[in-house]
Amino acid sequence: MTLGAEQVGLLAMERMTRLVGVRPSSLVGIAKEADGWKVTLEAVNRKAIPDSCDILAVYEVYLDDEGNLGSFSRIRLRKRGDTE
């Protein structure tokens, strides 16, 4: 069975929730690669008051073409109010 981008995004979010214990707040990017998929997700790492001071974590999840987890890593932290 061939997985589409939507299915891969949902699988990556599920895998991250199981690994980190936090549900991603957004899917930032998804790209088909030669040997699978790279999915970039963002989640609240630490809540703060005001919300603009929340610390967000950006994660990269690599899945193979069958949806199996290949690798997972946090690539950066940022304040919600910071723009790139």
Number of C-alpha atoms within 10 A of each C-alpha: 5 8 15 11 14 10 12 25 25 13 19 28 23 15 19 22 14 11 11 11 10 14 17 23 13 13 17 14 12 19 14 16 12 8 10 19 25 22 24 24 23 21 20 20 17 11 13 13 7 8 11 12 15 17 18 21 20 20 21 21 22 25 24 18 18 12 18 14 17 12 11 18 12 13 10 11 15 16 17 16 13 10 6 4
